[in-house]
């Protein structure tokens, strides 16, 4: 019997993380949420530095979600999910950058 039939029959064909992986991801998420909260609530840094901390923590939070909960590193070839994610990010960056450009250089609004 081949590997795919065995996985389909016993229900273990899907990728799933271990409890340890989920707990580590959860703890990282908590820490990456608390850090900017403490910085903002205690007014520890300047406005620019606070925004930088929030943005860095948001990117790290995104990576934690991808690695620990969406199992992006466990994917087998071909990497369709990774390609779809990259395509979505390209569209997102295009829309955000285009919106900022339009809002900045719109002559009608001034």
OpenMM code with the backbone's topology and positions (N, CA, C; nanometers):
from openmm import Vec3, app, unit

residues = "UNK UNK UNK UNK UNK UNK UNK UNK UNK UNK UNK UNK UNK UNK UNK UNK UNK UNK UNK UNK UNK UNK UNK UNK UNK UNK UNK UNK UNK UNK UNK UNK UNK UNK UNK UNK UNK UNK UNK UNK UNK UNK UNK UNK UNK UNK UNK UNK UNK UNK UNK UNK UNK UNK UNK UNK UNK UNK UNK UNK UNK UNK UNK UNK UNK UNK UNK UNK UNK UNK UNK UNK UNK UNK UNK UNK UNK UNK UNK UNK UNK UNK UNK UNK UNK UNK UNK UNK UNK UNK UNK UNK UNK UNK UNK UNK UNK UNK UNK UNK UNK UNK UNK UNK UNK UNK UNK UNK UNK UNK".split()
positions = [
    Vec3(0.0850, -0.1165, 0.0000),
    Vec3(0.0000, 0.0000, 0.0000),
    Vec3(0.0902, 0.1236, 0.0000),
    Vec3(0.0584, 0.2238, -0.0816),
    Vec3(0.1448, 0.3402, -0.0859),
    Vec3(0.1118, 0.4391, 0.0252),
    Vec3(0.1981, 0.5366, 0.0392),
    Vec3(0.1901, 0.6336, 0.1486),
    Vec3(0.0612, 0.7150, 0.1441),
    Vec3(0.0174, 0.7562, 0.0247),
    Vec3(-0.1012, 0.8412, 0.0121),
    Vec3(-0.2287, 0.7676, 0.0522),
    Vec3(-0.2418, 0.6413, 0.0172),
    Vec3(-0.3601, 0.5655, 0.0564),
    Vec3(-0.3652, 0.5451, 0.2072),
    Vec3(-0.2508, 0.5206, 0.2677),
    Vec3(-0.2456, 0.5024, 0.4122),
    Vec3(-0.2845, 0.6311, 0.4833),
    Vec3(-0.2343, 0.7449, 0.4352),
    Vec3(-0.2661, 0.8732, 0.4973),
    Vec3(-0.4136, 0.9066, 0.4810),
    Vec3(-0.4692, 0.8789, 0.3659),
    Vec3(-0.6101, 0.9105, 0.3429),
    Vec3(-0.6995, 0.8217, 0.4296),
    Vec3(-0.6581, 0.6962, 0.4495),
    Vec3(-0.7401, 0.6033, 0.5255),
    Vec3(-0.7382, 0.6337, 0.6745),
    Vec3(-0.6197, 0.6682, 0.7290),
    Vec3(-0.6140, 0.6895, 0.8736),
    Vec3(-0.6257, 0.8367, 0.9136),
    Vec3(-0.6404, 0.9261, 0.8169),
    Vec3(-0.6669, 1.0667, 0.8470),
    Vec3(-0.5457, 1.1466, 0.8875),
    Vec3(-0.4249, 1.0947, 0.8663),
    Vec3(-0.3051, 1.1672, 0.9055),
    Vec3(-0.2364, 1.2335, 0.7866),
    Vec3(-0.3079, 1.2585, 0.6804),
    Vec3(-0.2488, 1.3172, 0.5614),
    Vec3(-0.2294, 1.4660, 0.5712),
    Vec3(-0.2966, 1.5328, 0.6638),
    Vec3(-0.2850, 1.6781, 0.6734),
    Vec3(-0.1663, 1.7157, 0.7607),
    Vec3(-0.1163, 1.8357, 0.7365),
    Vec3(-0.0065, 1.8866, 0.8174),
    Vec3(-0.0641, 1.9421, 0.9460),
    Vec3(-0.0056, 1.9055, 1.0542),
    Vec3(-0.0488, 1.9575, 1.1828),
    Vec3(0.0719, 1.9781, 1.2701),
    Vec3(0.0664, 2.0786, 1.3519),
    Vec3(0.1771, 2.1056, 1.4398),
    Vec3(0.1630, 2.0292, 1.5696),
    Vec3(0.2731, 2.0183, 1.6391),
    Vec3(0.2701, 1.9538, 1.7693),
    Vec3(0.2215, 2.0540, 1.8735),
    Vec3(0.1848, 2.0042, 1.9881),
    Vec3(0.1410, 2.0909, 2.0968),
    Vec3(0.2544, 2.1859, 2.1358),
    Vec3(0.3774, 2.1346, 2.1372),
    Vec3(0.4930, 2.2178, 2.1701),
    Vec3(0.5065, 2.3344, 2.0719),
    Vec3(0.4891, 2.3079, 1.9437),
    Vec3(0.4980, 2.4121, 1.8415),
    Vec3(0.3905, 2.5187, 1.8620),
    Vec3(0.2679, 2.4755, 1.8920),
    Vec3(0.1592, 2.5703, 1.9145),
    Vec3(0.1819, 2.6543, 2.0403),
    Vec3(0.2330, 2.5922, 2.1453),
    Vec3(0.2588, 2.6658, 2.2696),
    Vec3(0.3701, 2.7684, 2.2483),
    Vec3(0.4764, 2.7290, 2.1791),
    Vec3(0.5856, 2.8228, 2.1499),
    Vec3(0.5345, 2.9388, 2.0649),
    Vec3(0.4566, 2.9098, 1.9620),
    Vec3(0.3996, 3.0153, 1.8789),
    Vec3(0.3090, 3.1071, 1.9573),
    Vec3(0.2283, 3.0498, 2.0459),
    Vec3(0.1385, 3.1297, 2.1293),
    Vec3(0.2174, 3.2213, 2.2221),
    Vec3(0.3230, 3.1683, 2.2838),
    Vec3(0.4050, 3.2503, 2.3733),
    Vec3(0.4753, 3.3631, 2.2974),
    Vec3(0.5279, 3.3326, 2.1787),
    Vec3(0.5866, 3.4376, 2.0953),
    Vec3(0.4829, 3.5449, 2.0626),
    Vec3(0.3615, 3.5032, 2.0296),
    Vec3(0.2554, 3.5984, 1.9969),
    Vec3(0.2230, 3.6878, 2.1156),
    Vec3(0.2165, 3.6297, 2.2335),
    Vec3(0.1884, 3.7074, 2.3546),
    Vec3(0.2994, 3.8101, 2.3786),
    Vec3(0.4245, 3.7663, 2.3706),
    Vec3(0.5374, 3.8567, 2.3942),
    Vec3(0.5394, 3.9684, 2.2896),
    Vec3(0.5168, 3.9325, 2.1623),
    Vec3(0.5190, 4.0327, 2.0566),
    Vec3(0.3993, 4.1271, 2.0628),
    Vec3(0.2983, 4.0936, 2.1375),
    Vec3(0.1856, 4.1835, 2.1606),
    Vec3(0.2118, 4.2719, 2.2818),
    Vec3(0.2732, 4.2164, 2.3842),
    Vec3(0.2973, 4.2910, 2.5083),
    Vec3(0.4038, 4.3991, 2.4893),
    Vec3(0.5064, 4.3719, 2.4103),
    Vec3(0.6157, 4.4689, 2.3932),
    Vec3(0.5645, 4.6044, 2.3431),
    Vec3(0.4916, 4.6117, 2.2310),
    Vec3(0.4441, 4.7445, 2.1897),
    Vec3(0.3412, 4.8033, 2.2864),
    Vec3(0.2635, 4.7180, 2.3515),
    Vec3(0.1669, 4.7669, 2.4490),
    Vec3(0.2378, 4.8396, 2.5632),
    Vec3(0.3442, 4.7801, 2.6154),
    Vec3(0.4200, 4.8418, 2.7244),
    Vec3(0.4855, 4.9713, 2.6771),
    Vec3(0.5402, 4.9701, 2.5567),
    Vec3(0.6054, 5.0900, 2.5031),
    Vec3(0.5052, 5.2047, 2.4903),
    Vec3(0.3855, 5.1752, 2.4409),
    Vec3(0.2846, 5.2803, 2.4212),
    Vec3(0.2251, 5.3250, 2.5546),
    Vec3(0.1885, 5.2312, 2.6393),
    Vec3(0.1214, 5.2660, 2.7651),
    Vec3(0.2125, 5.3451, 2.8601),
    Vec3(0.3428, 5.3184, 2.8580),
    Vec3(0.4357, 5.3867, 2.9476),
    Vec3(0.5094, 5.5020, 2.8813),
    Vec3(0.4772, 5.5286, 2.7546),
    Vec3(0.5384, 5.6393, 2.6793),
    Vec3(0.6907, 5.6340, 2.6909),
    Vec3(0.7470, 5.5175, 2.6594),
    Vec3(0.8900, 5.4942, 2.6789),
    Vec3(0.9771, 5.5561, 2.5706),
    Vec3(0.9259, 5.5668, 2.4487),
    Vec3(1.0064, 5.6128, 2.3359),
    Vec3(0.9412, 5.7329, 2.2693),
    Vec3(1.0156, 5.7949, 2.1793),
    Vec3(0.9583, 5.9045, 2.1011),
    Vec3(0.8521, 5.8491, 2.0070),
    Vec3(0.7769, 5.9389, 1.9450),
    Vec3(0.6683, 5.8961, 1.8564),
    Vec3(0.7211, 5.8122, 1.7400),
    Vec3(0.8298, 5.8579, 1.6788),
    Vec3(0.8869, 5.7848, 1.5656),
    Vec3(0.9384, 5.6478, 1.6079),
    Vec3(1.0067, 5.6404, 1.7192),
    Vec3(1.0595, 5.5129, 1.7682),
    Vec3(0.9456, 5.4185, 1.8072),
    Vec3(0.8399, 5.4739, 1.8653),
    Vec3(0.7247, 5.3916, 1.9025),
    Vec3(0.6598, 5.3304, 1.7789),
    Vec3(0.6441, 5.4096, 1.6738),
    Vec3(0.5869, 5.3580, 1.5494),
    Vec3(0.6771, 5.2507, 1.4900),
    Vec3(0.8084, 5.2721, 1.4960),
    Vec3(0.9026, 5.1715, 1.4449),
    Vec3(0.8911, 5.0415, 1.5241),
    Vec3(0.8808, 5.0503, 1.6562),
    Vec3(0.8660, 4.9304, 1.7398),
    Vec3(0.7376, 4.8569, 1.7043),
    Vec3(0.6283, 4.9304, 1.6880),
    Vec3(0.4997, 4.8678, 1.6533),
    Vec3(0.5091, 4.7972, 1.5188),
    Vec3(0.5708, 4.8621, 1.4202),
    Vec3(0.5837, 4.8008, 1.2876),
    Vec3(0.6724, 4.6764, 1.2904),
    Vec3(0.7834, 4.6830, 1.3621),
    Vec3(0.8732, 4.5668, 1.3710),
    Vec3(0.8023, 4.4509, 1.4408),
    Vec3(0.7317, 4.4792, 1.5487),
    Vec3(0.6592, 4.3737, 1.6199),
    Vec3(0.5474, 4.3150, 1.5336),
    Vec3(0.4850, 4.3984, 1.4511),
    Vec3(0.3797, 4.3493, 1.3614),
    Vec3(0.4372, 4.2536, 1.2570),
    Vec3(0.5518, 4.2875, 1.2014),
    Vec3(0.6160, 4.1991, 1.1024),
    Vec3(0.6585, 4.0681, 1.1683),
    Vec3(0.7162, 4.0775, 1.2872),
    Vec3(0.7549, 3.9553, 1.3586),
    Vec3(0.6326, 3.8701, 1.3940),
    Vec3(0.5236, 3.9358, 1.4326),
    Vec3(0.3991, 3.8644, 1.4623),
    Vec3(0.3481, 3.7917, 1.3373),
    Vec3(0.3572, 3.8575, 1.2227),
    Vec3(0.3171, 3.7969, 1.0956),
    Vec3(0.4007, 3.6718, 1.0673),
    Vec3(0.5302, 3.6814, 1.0889),
    Vec3(0.6176, 3.5661, 1.0654),
    Vec3(0.5879, 3.4517, 1.1622),
    Vec3(0.5617, 3.4846, 1.2881),
    Vec3(0.5260, 3.3815, 1.3861),
    Vec3(0.3983, 3.3104, 1.3426),
    Vec3(0.2985, 3.3863, 1.2981),
    Vec3(0.1729, 3.3259, 1.2537),
    Vec3(0.1967, 3.2323, 1.1357),
    Vec3(0.2789, 3.2758, 1.0406),
    Vec3(0.3082, 3.1927, 0.9232),
    Vec3(0.3809, 3.0644, 0.9614),
    Vec3(0.4806, 3.0757, 1.0456),
    Vec3(0.5648, 2.9605, 1.0761),
    Vec3(0.5011, 2.8629, 1.1740),
    Vec3(0.4380, 2.9145, 1.2794),
    Vec3(0.3897, 2.8255, 1.3850),
    Vec3(0.2450, 2.7805, 1.3663),
    Vec3(0.1626, 2.8623, 1.3025),
    Vec3(0.0212, 2.8280, 1.2938),
    Vec3(-0.0239, 2.7930, 1.1524),
    Vec3(0.0365, 2.8538, 1.0515),
    Vec3(-0.0029, 2.8231, 0.9138),
    Vec3(0.0902, 2.7205, 0.8496),
    Vec3(0.1954, 2.6812, 0.9202),
    Vec3(0.2880, 2.5754, 0.8786),
    Vec3(0.3447, 2.5998, 0.7393),
    Vec3(0.3820, 2.7225, 0.7101),
    Vec3(0.4324, 2.7552, 0.5775),
    Vec3(0.5659, 2.6857, 0.5497),
    Vec3(0.6420, 2.6533, 0.6534),
    Vec3(0.7708, 2.5861, 0.6330),
    Vec3(0.7555, 2.4348, 0.6150),
    Vec3(0.6384, 2.3804, 0.6480),
    Vec3(0.6167, 2.2359, 0.6378),
    Vec3(0.5639, 2.1933, 0.5011),
    Vec3(0.5447, 2.2888, 0.4135),
    Vec3(0.4816, 2.2600, 0.2853),
    Vec3(0.5745, 2.1779, 0.1960),
    Vec3(0.5159, 2.0825, 0.1253),
    Vec3(0.5924, 2.0026, 0.0307),
    Vec3(0.5913, 2.0717, -0.1040),
    Vec3(0.6803, 2.0295, -0.1920),
    Vec3(0.6877, 2.0893, -0.3250),
    Vec3(0.5693, 2.0433, -0.4080),
    Vec3(0.5195, 2.1177, -0.5011),
    Vec3(0.5473, 2.2589, -0.5271),
    Vec3(0.4839, 2.3483, -0.4217),
    Vec3(0.5412, 2.4606, -0.3995),
    Vec3(0.5007, 2.5510, -0.2914),
    Vec3(0.3915, 2.6472, -0.3381),
    Vec3(0.2742, 2.5942, -0.3638),
    Vec3(0.1639, 2.6765, -0.4123),
    Vec3(0.1157, 2.7752, -0.3067),
    Vec3(0.1104, 2.7332, -0.1817),
    Vec3(0.0655, 2.8241, -0.0758),
    Vec3(0.1622, 2.9405, -0.0581),
    Vec3(0.2913, 2.9136, -0.0662),
    Vec3(0.3907, 3.0194, -0.0539),
    Vec3(0.3816, 3.1155, -0.1718),
    Vec3(0.3633, 3.0619, -0.2913),
    Vec3(0.3491, 3.1481, -0.4090),
    Vec3(0.2226, 3.2332, -0.3989),
    Vec3(0.1139, 3.1768, -0.3510),
    Vec3(-0.0099, 3.2530, -0.3336),
    Vec3(0.0092, 3.3612, -0.2279),
    Vec3(0.0817, 3.3318, -0.1216),
    Vec3(0.1102, 3.4306, -0.0175),
    Vec3(0.1933, 3.5457, -0.0735),
    Vec3(0.2963, 3.5152, -0.1478),
    Vec3(0.3807, 3.6190, -0.2069),
    Vec3(0.3003, 3.7042, -0.3041),
    Vec3(0.2174, 3.6405, -0.3856),
    Vec3(0.1326, 3.7144, -0.4788),
    Vec3(0.0377, 3.8074, -0.4031),
    Vec3(-0.0213, 3.7592, -0.2963),
    Vec3(-0.1096, 3.8426, -0.2145),
    Vec3(-0.0358, 3.9604, -0.1538),
    Vec3(0.0878, 3.9378, -0.1079),
    Vec3(0.1680, 4.0476, -0.0526),
    Vec3(0.2034, 4.1501, -0.1588),
    Vec3(0.2325, 4.1054, -0.2802),
    Vec3(0.2609, 4.1991, -0.3896),
    Vec3(0.1390, 4.2856, -0.4186),
    Vec3(0.0214, 4.2250, -0.4216),
    Vec3(-0.1015, 4.3010, -0.4443),
    Vec3(-0.1248, 4.3989, -0.3299),
    Vec3(-0.1059, 4.3542, -0.2060),
    Vec3(-0.1240, 4.4407, -0.0902),
    Vec3(-0.0299, 4.5608, -0.0941),
    Vec3(0.0973, 4.5368, -0.1204),
    Vec3(0.1945, 4.6456, -0.1267),
    Vec3(0.1606, 4.7417, -0.2407),
    Vec3(0.1177, 4.6887, -0.3545),
    Vec3(0.0795, 4.7731, -0.4676),
    Vec3(-0.0384, 4.8629, -0.4320),
    Vec3(-0.1393, 4.8077, -0.3683),
    Vec3(-0.2570, 4.8857, -0.3309),
    Vec3(-0.2215, 4.9919, -0.2274),
    Vec3(-0.1459, 4.9553, -0.1250),
    Vec3(-0.1094, 5.0516, -0.0201),
    Vec3(-0.0192, 5.1613, -0.0770),
    Vec3(0.0844, 5.1225, -0.1535),
    Vec3(0.1750, 5.2221, -0.2105),
    Vec3(0.1009, 5.3120, -0.3091),
    Vec3(0.0141, 5.2556, -0.3903),
    Vec3(-0.0638, 5.3359, -0.4849),
    Vec3(-0.1570, 5.4315, -0.4135),
    Vec3(-0.2193, 5.3876, -0.3065),
    Vec3(-0.3085, 5.4744, -0.2294),
    Vec3(-0.2318, 5.5890, -0.1656),
    Vec3(-0.1154, 5.5580, -0.1091),
    Vec3(-0.0334, 5.6637, -0.0489),
    Vec3(0.0123, 5.7619, -0.1557),
    Vec3(0.0526, 5.7111, -0.2707),
    Vec3(0.0969, 5.7981, -0.3797),
    Vec3(-0.0167, 5.8898, -0.4259),
    Vec3(-0.1351, 5.8347, -0.4427),
    Vec3(-0.2499, 5.9149, -0.4850),
    Vec3(-0.2844, 6.0195, -0.3800),
    Vec3(-0.2846, 5.9816, -0.2535),
    Vec3(-0.3174, 6.0777, -0.1472),
    Vec3(-0.2112, 6.1865, -0.1350),
    Vec3(-0.0862, 6.1531, -0.1624),
    Vec3(0.0206, 6.2506, -0.1513),
    Vec3(0.0219, 6.3491, -0.2666),
    Vec3(-0.0007, 6.3023, -0.3884),
    Vec3(0.0148, 6.3873, -0.5076),
    Vec3(-0.1167, 6.4246, -0.5725),
    Vec3(-0.2276, 6.4134, -0.5013),
    Vec3(-0.3568, 6.4510, -0.5562),
    Vec3(-0.3700, 6.6031, -0.5508),
    Vec3(-0.3723, 6.6668, -0.6690),
    Vec3(-0.3776, 6.8130, -0.6762),
    Vec3(-0.5146, 6.8661, -0.6391),
    Vec3(-0.6192, 6.7881, -0.6525),
    Vec3(-0.7544, 6.8327, -0.6222),
    Vec3(-0.7721, 6.8504, -0.4717),
    Vec3(-0.7084, 6.7689, -0.3919),
    Vec3(-0.7278, 6.7720, -0.2476),
    Vec3(-0.6591, 6.8908, -0.1814),
    Vec3(-0.5660, 6.9557, -0.2497),
    Vec3(-0.4937, 7.0661, -0.1853),
    Vec3(-0.5585, 7.1995, -0.2072),
] * unit.nanometer
topology = app.Topology()
chain = topology.addChain("A")
for resn in residues:
    res = topology.addResidue(resn, chain)
    for name in ("N", "CA", "C"):
        topology.addAtom(name, app.Element.getBySymbol(name[0]), res)
